[in-house]
Amino acid sequence: MLRDRSAPVDLFALVPALELRFEPELAELDRLLEDDQLFQHIKADLSRRRPHTTETGRPSTPVEVILRLLVVQHLYAWSYAQTEHFVGDSLVLRQFCRLGLEPVPHHTTLMRWSNVLQPATMHRLLDRVTELARSLKVTRGRKLRIDSTVVATAIHYPTDSTLLADGVRVLSRLVQRAAAVLSGSTSRLGKRRIAHAKQLARRIDATTAVAASAAARAERPTLYKRLLAVTQASVRHADRVQHALAGRSAATEQRLESALMRFTPLVHQVIAQTERRVLHGESVPAAAKLVSLFEPHTAIVRRGKAHVPAEFGRKVVLDEVDGGLVTRYVVLVGNPPEAPELPASLIHHMAAFKHGLGVLTADRAFFTFDNEQLAHDLNVRSVALPRQGPLTAKQHQLQQRASFRRAYRWRAGIEGRISVLKRRFGLARCRYHGEAGMERWVGWGLLAHNLRQISRSVTAGSIG
């Protein structure tokens, strides 16, 4: 049965000699999280976990406790296990999370509840936090700057050899488990294949070293052919086992069949791209490459940065307003151009703040003539979108104006904001799995950042 809140317990009143209290920022954050709309958005998702979650079953962890624990987790960049440990050890965080004297939920419980939240809910929560910031006069929404970054997925550096070895390992282990379920026997064939694939992948990797001899490099196609043969044998074996599992009704057998159906096509794709690149000498486009069996949504993103030629993750576009708040984000598919996102940013901003925009700025990647015209049509007073390519004399004169240069200097601040989000709020690398996990990870990081930003601004204003 889904519970809303625990019975109120004031831990600070139980230990008056310690004179415990929230620090000013945490006290303001505590007040922000009392907002009923935030609570209802979370409850709406959690109530859909099971058909009668709100009515039957054992009393759950209260919704407000889940909300506050997830905020604390991303506020301090902790794992689920660290959140359980540190909150349990702190009277202040216990009071903040409304736990009282109750035990802290096990980290796996918190993880299961967290996975119920939908990506769309994260956007609604961010919009509500923006409304709270407006009501507290933390931001007026007169300025908007836009930029993009890449949030990496939790994968190893992808090479065709390691992906083939991953495929052999995953399929062989699934086949071994299926054989144990179907016949009760175990086979060493899968273990031998895994060991052989790992050995071949290491030898292929050695041929790419700077110090590798010419003979070693010449051996690479042969090694790849042997590794491909091992992988194809694993796929054929997996296909036979999947056929044997078809139609079975036991839950374990259905899970194994589902896993084989998920991974086998991905391994086929790795085999195909390896044959094209290594055996046929073709150049495989980045958009057609699979770089992870476990995070297949990962894209290869090239942004022209000398120190990072290629990044593996998802490109994220961020909108930031005056006051240091990120009001919108979108996780892009693949490595598309960024300019088409600017109209959506303007529309979202106008809907959120209900008034005109004073300054709009972004880097060259967001410039198009249509975007510039749209900003002028919406009566944006100062538009600082530098044009790509060589400039005419008139365009050069326009970009040398004091208003343009002042607005574009303000744009540089979003680089620092992205740095803080990566270093402090986890946007350097996503720890959740899948596309929905990427949306949740980015959303929680931005929510934690915005809540901290609001609490700091309100606290500084009250002190001043």
MOJOCOR-V547300 format. One line per field, one symbol per residue. psi: psi as a letter, one per 40 degrees, with the letter a starting at -180 (. if undefined). burial: + if it has 24 or more other ideal C-beta (glycine too) atoms within 12 Angstrom, else -. A space follows every 50 residues. Layout:
BEGIN
psi = ???
burial = ???
END
This chain:
BEGIN
psi = hhidiihhhgddddgddefiiiidddddddddeehdddddddddddeedi dfdediiihihidddddddddddddefiidddddddddehddddddefdb eiihiiddddddddedhidddddddddddddddddefdiefeihiiiiih hiigiihhidddddddddddddddddddddddeeiiiedddddddddddd ddddddeeideiidddddedddddddddddddddddddddddddeheiei dddddddddddddddddddddddddddddefihhiddeihehddgeehih hhefhdegdhihbhhhhhhhiiefhheiihhihagiiddeeddddddddd ddefiihdhhiiaddehidddddddddefhdhhggiiiaiiiddddddee idddddddddddddddddddddddeeedhheiiidddddddddddddddd ddddddddddddd.
burial = -+++++----+----------+--++-+++-++-+--++-+++-+++-+- --+------+++++++++++++++++++-+--++-+++-+++++++++++ ---++-+-+++-+++++++-++++++++++++++-+-++++-++++++++ +++-+--++++++++++++++++++++++-++-------+--++-+++-+ +-+++-+------------+--++-++++++++++-+++-++--+----- --+--++-++--++-++++++++++-++----------++++++++++++ +---------++++++++++++++++++++++--+--++-+++-++-+++ -++---+++++++++++---++-++--+-+-++++++-----------+- ---+--++-++--+--++-+++--++++++++-+++++++++++++++++ +++++++++-----
END
